[in-house]
Amino acid sequence: MRRRRVHHHVGQKPTKTRRGWRIALILAVLLLGGGGILLKLRWHAWFGNAPEAPYTIAQEISRVTLTPGEDFTQARTLSWLCGEAPHTSTLLLSRITAKGDTLRPRAFTPSAEVIASRSGKGCYYQVKLDSLNRGERYLYRIEVEGARPYSDAFSMPSEAPQTNFIYLGDIQDPAVAESKRNFDYLRRSPEAIDFFAFAGDQIEGPTDTYWRAWYESIGALSGEVPILATPGNHEYLKKGFARELDVRWVRQFGYPKNGPEDFLGRSYFVDFPLLRFIVLDTTDIMGLGSIRQHRSWLRKVLGESKQPWQIVLFHHAVDCVREGRKNLVMHYVFKDELISGGADLVLQGHDHGYARATTRTSEGDTIAPAFVISSASPKVYRNGFSSVHDRLGSGLQLYQRISIDSAEIRYASYRFPQPIEGHRDSIVPEPRRLYDSIVLYKGEGGLVRIRDYARDLPERFEFNAFGTDSKGRKRAAQYAKEVRDRHEAQEERIRAKK
């Protein structure tokens, strides 16, 4: 019988199929390993929450907050915190005459609701005031059983056809000192401020400690000048892949309930004689249902506006300025809606840097909307150098003064003054330091065009948090080169203009 020959294929190469499986297995291991490392490094940033220390709320009136109703010319809401359980309370409102006398007060009974967070609770009171008169000044007195009364005053806008407001990007200053100094500076401004607009991340995280810091920094301004604010991601608790807005937000900021159904008191609009001011809560906008709700609502409120101007405020930028950051939903869904819907000025935050971009026609003319990102926080990020932005800045704390009349929107960004060491006053009077300036105006055919008055102003890049190791030095050198290239390009444009 013939013996079967056995072939030993020593060193035989694997087939293509086996090689493919082996490569796929190696890639899978690498991806899983890399994903695991990334998840470990970014776990707290993506899913972690700062613990909320146990707290108690004293039986004293605090955190008084003034917000507008849907009609800015005649409606206000006052909210405040006092104790941990409802008590008998009253708000007395008196009109102040031209001579400084007060007329007989009207009494209002506030609603009261106990809000429980992770580590404590507090009772929030709220009163809605309607049919207020333009040009009048009002004195209010809050009385809550067991607490010392609280008094302050606010003014309604005059009949003059102009609106003036201050827009601030992220505040996010848990140490309080710098933001308090900046608010003190704004409080001393001789120019009219009809309201403040905050682009989110007023606080470091949704805890009572950080809310205390916020109200300490803004001081009495919160109960004297109306606040229009949007939630940022730091006002949210992380719940795995989902987020949940801090339970205090809606009771603390009594905004109009005219937004998308699932976002009442979070996304809303306020009407002025010459302006519709629209606010979007973009932190919780990333699900398909939320996107659809906000997209149709934004299209509707922009389309139905009867005012000549539309300004939109939200936290997450459509074209980010922070290096390496991209928000796909805001860029690919809402940017086109803002342009086609007729928004004129879009105010954003989140990136802790400065950027201004304008829309351009096919001929290269600058037109609305103008998109701005700004920050007033001591926390700063490295900026990128995307050509979409006409103007950039980093490492700066800025505030923006915006004035609107029937003919134009005047936008100016300023650097906050820095204290002088050893000076007894926290703020030293000095000329305002203009950083950016544009004007939006109605051109031929109603097209909103933009004049840029900042072309000759130098850009400032003061971010310097690279570290001292070799990797940090390499990044710093690359950043310095990008800054030089940017400056050279700007100087070339200035020379060409001359």
C-alpha positions in Angstrom: 0.0 0.0 0.0 1.3 3.4 -1.0 2.0 5.6 1.9 0.5 9.0 1.8 3.1 11.8 1.6 2.6 14.4 4.2 3.8 18.0 3.3 5.0 20.2 6.0 4.7 23.8 4.8 7.2 25.4 7.0 7.0 29.2 7.0 4.0 29.2 4.6 2.5 32.7 4.1 -1.1 33.2 5.4 -3.8 33.6 2.8 -5.3 37.0 2.0 -8.3 36.2 4.1 -6.2 35.3 7.1 -4.1 38.4 6.7 -7.2 40.6 6.5 -8.7 39.1 9.7 -5.3 39.6 11.4 -5.1 43.3 10.4 -8.7 43.8 11.4 -8.0 42.3 14.8 -4.9 44.4 15.3 -6.9 47.6 14.3 -9.7 46.6 16.6 -7.3 46.2 19.5 -5.6 49.5 18.8 -9.0 51.3 18.5 -10.3 49.8 21.7 -7.1 50.5 23.5 -6.9 54.1 22.2 -10.6 54.6 22.9 -10.1 53.3 26.4 -7.2 55.6 27.0 -9.1 58.6 25.6 -12.1 57.7 27.7 -10.0 57.5 30.8 -8.3 60.9 30.1 -11.6 62.6 29.2 -14.0 60.8 31.5 -14.4 63.6 34.0 -14.7 66.3 31.2 -17.4 64.2 29.4 -19.3 62.5 32.2 -18.1 63.9 35.6 -19.7 66.5 37.8 -18.1 68.5 40.5 -19.7 67.4 43.8 -22.1 69.8 45.3 -21.3 70.5 49.0 -24.2 70.3 51.4 -25.7 73.8 51.9 -28.5 75.6 53.7 -30.4 78.7 52.6 -30.8 81.3 55.3 -34.1 83.1 55.8 -32.9 86.2 54.1 -33.8 87.7 50.7 -30.9 87.1 48.2 -30.2 86.5 44.5 -32.7 89.1 43.3 -33.0 88.8 39.5 -34.7 91.1 37.1 -35.7 89.6 33.7 -37.9 90.9 30.9 -41.2 89.6 29.7 -41.9 89.0 26.0 -42.6 92.8 25.5 -39.5 94.5 26.8 -41.2 97.9 26.9 -43.8 96.9 29.5 -43.1 93.6 31.2 -40.7 92.5 33.9 -40.3 89.5 36.2 -38.6 89.7 39.6 -37.3 86.5 41.2 -35.5 85.9 44.5 -34.3 83.2 46.9 -35.3 83.1 50.6 -35.1 80.2 53.1 -36.0 76.6 52.5 -39.8 76.7 52.8 -42.6 79.1 51.5 -43.6 81.9 53.8 -46.1 84.8 53.5 -44.6 87.2 51.1 -45.4 90.4 49.2 -43.8 92.6 46.6 -44.7 96.3 46.8 -44.1 98.4 43.6 -44.2 102.2 43.5 -43.7 104.6 40.6 -41.0 107.2 41.3 -42.0 110.7 40.2 -39.7 113.2 38.4 -39.3 114.9 41.8 -38.1 111.7 43.4 -41.3 111.0 45.3 -42.9 107.6 45.3 -46.6 107.1 44.6 -48.8 104.7 46.4 -47.5 101.2 46.0 -49.3 98.3 44.3 -49.1 95.0 46.1 -48.3 91.7 44.3 -48.4 88.2 45.8 -45.5 86.1 44.4 -45.5 82.4 43.5 -43.2 80.3 45.6 -41.5 77.0 44.9 -39.0 74.9 46.8 -36.2 73.7 44.5 -34.2 70.7 45.6 -30.7 70.2 44.1 -28.2 67.4 44.8 -27.2 68.6 48.3 -29.8 71.1 49.5 -32.9 73.1 48.8 -34.1 76.7 48.6 -37.4 78.5 48.1 -37.6 80.6 45.0 -40.2 83.4 44.7 -41.3 85.0 41.5 -43.6 88.0 40.5 -44.6 88.9 36.9 -45.1 92.6 36.4 -47.2 93.7 33.3 -48.4 97.1 32.0 -45.4 99.0 33.2 -44.9 102.5 31.6 -42.0 103.4 29.3 -39.6 106.0 30.7 -40.7 105.4 34.3 -38.6 104.4 37.2 -40.0 102.0 39.8 -39.1 101.3 43.4 -39.8 97.8 44.7 -39.8 96.4 48.2 -39.8 92.6 48.8 -41.2 91.4 52.1 -41.0 87.7 53.3 -42.1 86.6 56.7 -39.1 86.1 59.0 -36.7 88.0 56.7 -35.5 91.6 56.6 -37.2 93.5 53.7 -35.2 94.2 50.5 -35.6 97.3 48.4 -34.2 98.4 45.1 -35.3 100.2 41.9 -35.3 99.7 38.1 -36.0 101.9 35.1 -38.1 101.1 32.0 -36.7 102.1 28.6 -37.5 105.7 27.4 -39.5 106.6 24.3 -36.3 107.2 22.4 -36.1 104.9 19.4 -32.8 103.3 20.5 -31.7 100.3 22.5 -28.3 99.9 24.2 -27.0 96.7 25.8 -23.9 95.0 27.0 -23.1 91.5 25.7 -20.7 89.3 27.6 -19.4 85.8 26.7 -18.5 83.3 29.4 -18.0 84.8 32.9 -17.0 81.5 34.6 -15.0 82.9 37.5 -15.3 80.8 40.6 -12.8 83.0 42.4 -15.1 86.0 42.0 -12.5 88.8 42.2 -11.9 89.5 38.5 -15.6 89.3 37.4 -16.6 91.4 40.4 -14.1 94.0 39.4 -15.4 94.0 35.8 -19.0 94.3 36.9 -18.0 97.2 39.2 -16.5 98.9 36.1 -19.6 98.5 34.1 -21.8 99.7 36.9 -19.9 103.0 36.8 -20.5 103.5 33.1 -22.2 106.8 32.4 -23.7 105.4 29.2 -27.2 103.8 29.1 -27.5 100.1 29.6 -31.0 98.7 28.9 -30.0 95.1 29.6 -27.2 92.6 29.9 -26.9 89.6 27.4 -24.9 86.6 28.7 -23.8 83.9 26.3 -23.8 81.1 28.9 -21.4 79.6 31.4 -22.0 82.3 34.0 -20.8 79.7 36.5 -18.2 77.0 36.8 -20.7 74.3 37.6 -24.3 73.7 38.8 -23.8 74.0 42.5 -25.0 76.4 45.1 -21.4 77.5 45.8 -20.9 78.6 42.2 -24.3 80.4 42.1 -23.3 82.3 45.2 -20.1 83.3 43.5 -22.0 84.5 40.4 -24.4 86.7 42.4 -21.6 88.0 44.6 -19.7 89.1 41.5 -22.7 90.8 39.7 -24.0 92.4 43.0 -27.1 94.6 42.9 -27.0 94.9 39.1 -28.9 91.6 38.8 -32.0 93.3 40.4 -31.6 96.7 38.7 -30.8 95.9 35.0 -32.7 93.2 33.1 -30.7 90.0 32.3 -31.1 88.0 29.1 -29.1 84.8 29.4 -28.7 81.5 27.7 -27.7 78.3 29.5 -24.2 77.1 28.8 -22.8 73.6 29.3 -21.5 74.6 32.7 -25.1 75.2 33.9 -25.8 71.6 33.1 -25.3 68.3 35.0 -23.8 65.5 33.0 -26.0 62.4 33.0 -23.9 59.9 31.0 -24.3 60.9 27.4 -27.2 63.1 28.3 -27.3 66.4 30.2 -29.8 68.0 32.5 -30.2 71.8 33.1 -29.7 72.9 36.7 -33.0 72.8 38.4 -32.6 76.3 39.7 -32.4 77.9 36.2 -36.1 78.3 35.3 -37.2 79.7 38.7 -34.1 81.9 39.0 -34.5 83.4 35.5 -38.2 84.0 34.8 -38.1 84.1 31.0 -41.1 84.2 28.6 -42.6 80.7 27.9 -42.6 81.3 24.2 -39.9 78.8 23.1 -40.1 75.2 21.8 -42.4 73.0 23.8 -39.7 71.1 25.6 -37.5 74.2 26.3 -39.9 76.6 27.9 -38.0 79.2 30.0 -34.7 78.1 28.3 -35.1 79.1 24.6 -37.3 82.2 24.2 -37.5 85.6 22.5 -38.1 89.1 23.7 -39.5 91.9 21.5 -38.3 95.5 21.4 -39.7 98.2 19.2 -36.8 97.9 16.7 -35.5 94.4 17.6 -36.4 90.8 18.1 -33.9 89.2 20.5 -33.9 85.4 20.2 -32.2 83.1 22.7 -31.4 79.4 22.0 -30.4 76.8 24.6 -27.8 75.0 22.5 -26.4 72.7 25.2 -29.4 70.4 25.0 -30.1 70.8 21.3 -28.1 67.9 20.0 -30.8 65.1 19.8 -32.9 64.8 16.7 -36.1 65.8 18.4 -34.5 68.9 19.9 -32.9 69.8 16.6 -36.3 69.6 14.8 -38.0 71.6 17.5 -35.5 74.4 17.5 -35.0 74.5 13.8 -38.7 74.9 13.1 -39.1 77.4 16.0 -36.2 79.5 14.9 -37.4 79.6 11.4 -40.9 80.7 12.6 -39.7 83.4 15.1 -37.3 84.9 12.5 -39.9 84.8 9.8 -42.7 86.4 11.9 -40.6 89.2 13.2 -42.0 92.6 12.3 -39.0 94.5 13.7 -36.2 95.8 11.4 -33.4 93.9 13.3 -33.0 90.4 14.6 -30.2 89.4 17.1 -29.7 85.8 18.2 -27.8 84.7 21.3 -26.6 81.2 22.2 -23.6 79.4 23.7 -22.0 77.0 21.2 -20.5 78.7 18.1 -21.4 77.9 14.5 -17.7 78.4 13.6 -15.6 77.7 16.7 -12.5 79.8 17.4 -10.9 77.3 19.9 -8.3 75.3 18.2 -9.5 71.8 17.2 -13.1 72.4 18.2 -16.0 71.8 15.9 -19.8 71.8 16.6 -21.3 69.9 13.7 -25.0 70.5 14.6 -24.5 74.3 15.0 -22.4 74.5 11.9 -24.3 72.3 9.5 -27.8 72.8 10.7 -28.2 76.2 12.4 -25.8 78.4 10.5 -27.8 78.1 7.3 -31.0 78.7 9.2 -29.6 81.9 10.7 -28.4 83.2 7.3 -31.6 82.3 5.4 -33.9 83.4 8.2 -32.5 87.0 8.2 -30.6 87.1 11.5 -28.4 90.3 11.6 -26.1 89.7 14.5 -25.3 86.4 16.2 -23.7 86.4 19.7 -21.9 83.3 21.0 -19.6 82.0 23.8 -18.1 78.7 24.9 -14.6 79.1 23.3 -13.0 81.5 25.7 -11.4 83.5 22.9 -12.5 86.2 20.5 -13.6 85.9 16.9 -15.8 87.9 14.5 -16.9 86.5 11.1 -19.1 88.1 8.5 -21.1 86.7 5.7 -20.1 87.5 2.1 -21.8 87.8 -1.2 -20.5 86.1 -4.3 -18.9 89.4 -5.1 -17.1 89.5 -1.8 -19.1 92.2 -0.1 -19.6 91.8 3.7 -23.2 91.4 4.7 -25.3 90.2 7.7 -25.3 88.1 9.7 -22.1 88.9 11.6 -21.1 86.1 14.0 -19.2 87.0 17.2 -17.6 84.9 19.9 -16.4 86.6 23.0 -15.3 85.8 26.6 -15.0 87.8 29.9 -13.5 84.8 31.8 -10.1 84.6 33.4 -10.0 81.1 31.9 -8.6 81.2 28.3 -8.1 78.8 25.5 -5.7 78.6 22.5 -7.4 79.9 19.4 -7.2 78.5 15.9 -6.6 80.6 12.7 -9.5 79.7 10.4 -9.9 82.1 7.5 -13.6 82.2 8.2 -12.9 84.7 10.9 -12.2 88.3 10.0 -10.8 89.2 13.4 -9.3 87.1 16.2 -8.0 87.4 19.7 -6.9 85.3 22.7 -6.1 85.7 26.4 -8.4 88.7 26.6 -11.3 89.7 28.8 -13.8 91.7 26.8 -17.2 93.3 26.9 -19.3 94.5 24.0 -21.5 97.6 23.8 -24.2 97.3 21.2 -26.6 100.1 20.2 -29.5 99.7 17.8 -31.7 102.4 16.1 -33.8 102.2 13.0 -30.9 102.8 10.6 -28.0 100.7 12.0 -26.5 98.4 14.7 -23.3 99.7 16.1 -21.1 97.0 17.7 -18.0 97.8 19.7 -15.8 95.4 21.7 -13.6 96.7 24.5 -10.9 95.2 26.8 -11.7 95.4 30.5 -9.2 97.7 32.3 -6.6 96.0 34.5 -6.1 97.2 38.1 -2.9 99.1 39.0 -1.0 97.4 41.8 -1.0 99.5 45.0 -3.9 101.7 43.8 -6.5 102.1 46.5 -9.3 101.8 44.0 -10.0 98.4 42.4 -10.7 100.2 39.0 -8.5 103.0 37.7 -10.3 105.4 35.3 -8.6 105.1 31.9 -9.5 105.6 28.2 -11.6 102.7 26.9 -9.5 100.2 24.9 -11.4 99.5 21.7 -10.7 96.0 20.3 -13.2 95.6 17.5 -15.9 97.8 15.8 -18.4 97.2 13.1 -21.6 98.9 11.9 -24.5 97.0 10.3 -26.7 99.2 8.1 -29.4 98.8 5.5 -28.1 99.0 2.0 -29.8 99.1 -1.4 -32.7 96.7 -1.7 -32.8 96.2 2.1 -29.6 94.2 2.1 -27.8 94.6 5.4 -24.2 95.5 4.8 -21.3 95.8 7.2 -18.6 98.4 7.7 -15.5 97.2 9.4 -13.8 99.9 11.6 -11.2 97.6 13.1 -9.0 97.0 10.1 -6.2 99.2 11.5 -6.5 97.9 15.1 -3.8 95.3 16.0 -5.0 91.9 17.0 -3.8 90.6 20.3 -2.8 87.0 21.0 -2.0 86.7 24.7 -2.7 83.0 25.3 0.5 81.4 26.8 -0.6 78.2 28.6 1.6 75.8 26.7 3.7 74.3 29.5 7.5 74.3 29.9 8.3 70.8 28.7 9.6 70.1 25.2 6.1 69.4 23.8 4.9 72.7 25.3 7.8 74.6 23.9 7.2 73.1 20.5 3.5 74.1 20.6 4.4 77.6 21.7 6.8 78.0 18.8 4.2 76.8 16.3 1.7 79.2 17.8 4.1 82.1 17.7 4.7 81.3 14.0 1.0 81.3 13.2 0.6 84.6 15.0 3.5 86.2 13.0 1.9 84.9 9.8 -1.4 86.4 10.8 0.2 89.8 11.7 2.1 89.9 8.4 -1.0 89.2 6.4 -2.9 91.9 8.3 -0.1 94.4 7.7 -0.1 93.5 4.0 -3.8 94.3 3.8 -3.3 97.6 5.5 -0.5 98.6 3.1 -2.6 97.5 0.1 -5.4 99.7 1.3 -3.1 102.7 1.5 
